[in-house]
């Protein structure tokens, strides 16, 4: 009789276990304008692993890449919404806006958004007020600083070409105003070159050089960021030493950059995703801004262009590249 009762009890336990639904594995939708592989995503995933979220074990990813085509983003965002992912991770304000248009309920985390308030992504940095939050990179005021650094590094420069993409968000136009304003006390002429397609790059570089430009800067743009290697190669070809927002340009052969460490931004964005997966709401997570900016200088490129960077500028650099650009 005892054995029978035990058997019945064990059978009941096994039945209950069989009927218990499998634990849901959270899914992160990754919506990107570019193409794989991307070191930023590797940094993001590694930080999630450090926080206990292991792909294939207790978390999964759904990747959607637009391969540089802005018009593909809405459908890719819609796919992630149909999959009912638990959170959508985006790189910047441009992609975050598309994700928000696809869903007003799925949490959206952005890693490096320019002016999320001005772009209508959040109500305020302290109180986002919707389904999106993350890290802001409000760098328009840094455009002037970049011009100052360029002048310190290359004192004889008086004519600078500024490359700007017409696909940029309206608030990104502020970087043009800031650059122009900074150029006046420096007695520098800034020639704004508007670009829409990659096929226009070389013609614009040739025009700038013909018009007398002896240096360049690339203004904030997700589109231009996709073409780092092409742009720095053209800058070297047309002998237009440049200063850029992202250190990736310098890694690929650009002369200088001044801005945030992009990999650090993506690592920190992973902590936002971690909090969302643990039950936090985007509206309760304030948008954070970077407090540290890095000056990166490529001495190999300087030598290739026949330039000498003053010791006072080199001393202030956070990173100096001496090896050949990749």
For each residue, the residues with C-beta under 8 A, 3 or more apart:
1: 4 5
2: 5 6
3: 6 7
4: 1 7 8
5: 1 2 8 9
6: 2 3 9 10
7: 3 4 10 11
8: 4 5 11 12
9: 5 6 12 13
10: 6 7 13 14
11: 7 8 14 15
12: 8 9 15 16
13: 9 10 16 17
14: 10 11 17 18
15: 11 12 18 19
16: 12 13 19 20
17: 13 14 20
18: 14 15
19: 15 16
20: 16 17
21:
22:
23:
24:
25: 58 59 60
26: 53 58 59 60 86 87 277
27: 59 60 61 62 83 84 85 86
28: 59 60 61 62 85 86 87 88 89 273
29: 61 62 64 80 83 85 87 88 89 106
30: 41 61 62 63 64 88 89
31: 64 73 76 77 80 88 89 90 95 98 99
32: 35 38 41 63 64 65 66 90 91 95
33: 65 66 68 70 73 91 92 94 95 222 223 226
34: 38 65 66 67 68 226
35: 32 38 65 67 68
36: 41 63 65
37: 41 42
38: 32 34 35 41 42
39: 42 43 263
40: 43 44 91 111 262 263 266
41: 30 32 36 37 38 44 45 266
42: 37 38 39 45 46
43: 39 40 46 47 263 266 267
44: 40 41 47 48 89 111 266 267 269 270
45: 41 42 48 49 55 61 270
46: 42 43 49 50 267
47: 43 44 50 51 266 267 268 270 271
48: 44 45 51 53 59 270 273 274
49: 45 46 52 53 54 55
50: 46 47
51: 47 48 270 271 274
52: 49 58
53: 26 48 49 58 59 273 274 277
54: 49 57 58 59
55: 45 49 59 60 61
56: 60
57: 54
58: 25 26 52 53 54
59: 25 26 27 28 48 53 54 55 277
60: 25 26 27 28 55 56
61: 27 28 29 30 45 55
62: 27 28 29 30 80 83 85
63: 30 32 36
64: 29 30 31 32 76 77 79 80
65: 32 33 34 35 36 76
66: 32 33 34 69 70 72 73 76
67: 34 35 72
68: 33 34 35 223 226
69: 66 72 73
70: 33 66 73 94 167 223
71: 74
72: 66 67 69 75 76
73: 31 33 66 69 70 76 77 95 98
74: 71 77 78 98 101 102
75: 72 78 79
76: 31 64 65 66 72 73 79 80
77: 31 64 73 74 80 81 88 98 99 101 102 103
78: 74 75 81 82 102
79: 64 75 76 82 83
80: 29 31 62 64 76 77 83 85 88 99 102 106
81: 77 78 84 85 102 103 106
82: 78 79
83: 27 29 62 79 80
84: 27 81
85: 27 28 29 62 80 81 88 106
86: 26 27 28 106 107 276 277
87: 26 28 29 106 107 108 109 273 276 277
88: 28 29 30 31 77 80 85 99 103 106 107 108 109
89: 28 29 30 31 44 108 109 111 269 273
90: 31 32 95 96 99 108 109 110 111 134
91: 32 33 40 95 110 111 112 222
92: 33 95 96 110 111 112 113 114 222
93: 96 97 110 113 114 115 116 119 121 169 171
94: 33 70 97 98 169 222
95: 31 32 33 73 90 91 92 98 99 110 222
96: 90 92 93 99 100 108 110 113 116 121 132 134
97: 93 94 100 101 119 120 121 169
98: 31 73 74 77 94 95 101 102
99: 31 77 80 88 90 95 96 102 103 106 108 132
100: 96 97 103 104 108 121 130 131 132
101: 74 77 97 98
102: 74 77 78 80 81 98 99
103: 77 81 88 99 100 106 108 131
104: 100 130 131
105: 131
106: 29 80 81 85 86 87 88 99 103 131
107: 86 87 88 131 132 276 281 282
108: 87 88 89 90 96 99 100 103 131 132 133 134 282
109: 87 88 89 90 132 133 134 269 272 273 276 282
110: 90 91 92 93 95 96 113 116 121 132 133 134 135 269
111: 40 44 89 90 91 92 134 135 265 266 268 269
112: 91 92 135 137 260 262 265 266 269
113: 92 93 96 110 116 119 121 134 135 136 137 287
114: 92 93 119 136 137 138 139 140 169 171 172 220
115: 93 118 119 136 138 140 169 171 174
116: 93 96 110 113 119 121 122 125 132 134 136 287
117: 120 121 122 123 124 125
118: 115 170 171
119: 93 97 113 114 115 116 169 170 171
120: 97 117
121: 93 96 97 100 110 113 116 117 130 132
122: 116 117 125 128 129 130 132 133 287
123: 117 127 128 129 130
124: 117 127 128 129
125: 116 117 122 128 136 286 287 288 289
126: 286 287
127: 123 124 283 286
128: 122 123 124 125 132 133 282 283 285 286 287
129: 122 123 124 283
130: 100 104 121 122 123 282 283
131: 100 103 104 105 106 107 108 282 283
132: 96 99 100 107 108 109 110 116 121 122 128 282
133: 108 109 110 122 128 272 282 283 285 286 287
134: 90 96 108 109 110 111 113 116 269 272 287 288
135: 110 111 112 113 265 268 269 272 287 288 289 290
136: 113 114 115 116 125 287 288 289
137: 112 113 114 259 260 265 289 290
138: 114 115 141 289
139: 114 142 143 175 220 245 259 260
140: 114 115 143 171 172 174 175 177 178 220
141: 138 144 145 178
142: 139 145 146 245 258 259 293
143: 139 140 146 147 175 176 178 179 182 217 219 220
144: 141 147 148 178 179 181 182
145: 141 142 148 149 182 258
146: 142 143 149 150 179 217 243 244 245 258
147: 143 144 150 151 160 179 182 183 186 188 190 217 243
148: 144 145 151 152 182 186
149: 145 146 152 153 243 256 258 295 313
150: 146 147 153 154 157 160 215 217 243 256
151: 147 148 154 155 157 186 188
152: 148 149 155 310 312 313
153: 149 150 243 255 256 297 307 309 310 313
154: 150 151 157 214 215 241 307
155: 151 152 310
156: 214
157: 150 151 154 160 188 214 215
158: 187 188 189 214
159: 188 189 191 211 212 213 214 215
160: 147 150 157 183 188 189 190 191 213 214 215 216 217
161: 190 191 193 204 205 208 213 215 216 217 240
162: 176 179 190 191 192 193 216 217 218 219
163: 193 195 204 216 217 218 219 224 231
164: 168 173 175 176 192 193 194 195 219 221
165: 168 194 195 196 219 221 223 224
166: 194 195 196
167: 70 196 221 223
168: 164 165 172 173 219 220 221 222 223
169: 93 94 97 114 115 119 172
170: 118 119 173
171: 93 114 115 118 119 140 174
172: 114 140 168 169 175 219 220 221
173: 164 168 170 176 177
174: 115 140 171 177 178
175: 139 140 143 164 172 178 179 219 220
176: 143 162 164 173 179 180 192 219
177: 140 173 174 180 181
178: 140 141 143 144 174 175 181 182
179: 143 144 146 147 162 175 176 182 183 190 217 219
180: 176 177 183 184 190 192
181: 144 177 178 184
182: 143 144 145 147 148 178 179 185 186
183: 147 160 179 180 186 187 188 189 190
184: 180 181 187
185: 182
186: 147 148 151 182 183
187: 158 183 184
188: 147 151 157 158 159 160 183
189: 158 159 160 183
190: 147 160 161 162 179 180 183
191: 159 160 161 162 208 211 213
192: 162 164 176 180
193: 161 162 163 164 204 207 208
194: 164 165 166
195: 163 164 165 166 200 201 204 224
196: 165 166 167 200
197: 200
198: 201 227 230
199:
200: 195 196 197 203 204
201: 195 198 204 205 227 230 231 234
202: 205 206 234
203: 200 206 207
204: 161 163 193 195 200 201 207 208
205: 161 201 202 208 209 216 234 235 237 238 240
206: 202 203 209 210 238
207: 193 203 204 210 211
208: 161 191 193 204 205 211 213 216 238 240
209: 205 206 212 213 238 239 240
210: 206 207
211: 159 191 207 208
212: 159 209
213: 159 160 161 191 208 209 216 240
214: 154 156 157 158 159 160 239 240 241
215: 150 154 157 159 160 161 240 241 242 243
216: 160 161 162 163 205 208 213 235 240 241 242
217: 143 146 147 150 160 161 162 163 179 242 243 244
218: 162 163 221 224 231 242 244 245 249
219: 143 162 163 164 165 168 172 175 176 179 224 245
220: 114 139 140 143 168 172 175 245
221: 164 165 167 168 172 218 224 225
222: 33 91 92 94 95 168 225 226
223: 33 68 70 165 167 168 226 227
224: 163 165 195 218 219 221 227 231
225: 221 222 228 246 248
226: 33 34 68 222 223
227: 198 201 223 224 230 231
228: 225 231 232 246 248 249 252 254
229: 232 233 252 253
230: 198 201 227 233 234
231: 163 201 218 224 227 228 234 235 242 249 254
232: 228 229 235 236 242 249 252 253 254 301 325
233: 229 230 236 237 253
234: 201 202 205 230 231 237 238 240
235: 205 216 231 232 238 240 241 242 254 255
236: 232 233 239 253 301 304 305
237: 205 233 234
238: 205 206 208 209 234 235
239: 209 214 236 305
240: 161 205 208 209 213 214 215 216 234 235
241: 154 214 215 216 235 255 256 301 302 305 307
242: 215 216 217 218 231 232 235 249 254 255 256
243: 146 147 149 150 153 215 217 254 255 256 257 258
244: 146 217 218 247 249 250 254 256 257 259
245: 139 142 146 218 219 220 249 257 258 259
246: 225 228 249 257 259 262
247: 244 250 251 257 259 261 262 294 296 319
248: 225 228 251 252 262
249: 218 228 231 232 242 244 245 246 252 253 254 257
250: 244 247 253 254 255 256 257 296 297 298 301 321
251: 247 248 321 325 326
252: 228 229 232 248 249 325 326
253: 229 232 233 236 249 250 298 300 301 325 326
254: 228 231 232 235 242 243 244 249 250 257 298 301
255: 153 235 241 242 243 250 297 298 301 302 305 307
256: 149 150 153 241 242 243 244 250 295 296 297 298
257: 243 244 245 246 247 249 250 254 294 295 296
258: 142 145 146 149 243 245 293 294 295 296
259: 137 139 142 244 245 246 247 293 294
260: 112 137 139 264 265 290 292 293 294
261: 247 264 265 292 294
262: 40 112 246 247 248 265 266
263: 39 40 43 266 267
264: 260 261 267 268
265: 111 112 135 137 260 261 262 268 269 290
266: 40 41 43 44 47 111 112 262 263 269 270
267: 43 44 46 47 263 264 270 271
268: 47 111 135 264 265 271 272 288
269: 44 89 109 110 111 112 134 135 265 266 272 273
270: 44 45 47 48 51 266 267 273 274
271: 47 51 267 268 274 275
272: 109 133 134 135 268 269 275 276 285
273: 28 48 53 87 89 109 269 270 276 277
274: 48 51 53 270 271 277 278
275: 271 272 278 280 285
276: 86 87 107 109 272 273 279 280 281 282 285
277: 26 53 59 86 87 273 274
278: 274 275
279: 276
280: 275 276 284 285
281: 107 276 284 285
282: 107 108 109 128 130 131 132 133 276 285
283: 127 128 129 130 131 133
284: 280 281
285: 128 133 272 275 276 280 281 282
286: 125 126 127 128 133
287: 113 116 122 125 126 128 133 134 135 136
288: 125 134 135 136 268
289: 125 135 136 137 138
290: 135 137 260 265 293
291:
292: 260 261
293: 142 258 259 260 290
294: 247 257 258 259 260 261 318 319
295: 149 256 257 258 316 317 318 319
296: 247 250 256 257 258 317 318 319 320 321
297: 153 250 255 256 302 309 313 314 317 319 320 321
298: 250 253 254 255 256 301 302 320 321 325
299: 302 303 309 320 321 322
300: 253 303 304 321 322 323 324 325
301: 232 236 241 250 253 254 255 298 304 305 321 325
302: 241 255 297 298 299 305 307 308 309
303: 299 300 306 307
304: 236 300 301
305: 236 239 241 255 301 302
306: 303
307: 153 154 241 255 302 303
308: 302
309: 153 297 299 302 313 314
310: 152 153 155 313 314
311: 314 315
312: 152 315 316
313: 149 152 153 297 309 310 316 317
314: 297 309 310 311 317 320
315: 311 312
316: 295 312 313
317: 295 296 297 313 314 320
318: 294 295 296
319: 247 294 295 296 297
320: 296 297 298 299 314 317
321: 250 251 296 297 298 299 300 301 325
322: 299 300
323: 300
324: 300
325: 232 251 252 253 298 300 301 321
326: 251 252 253
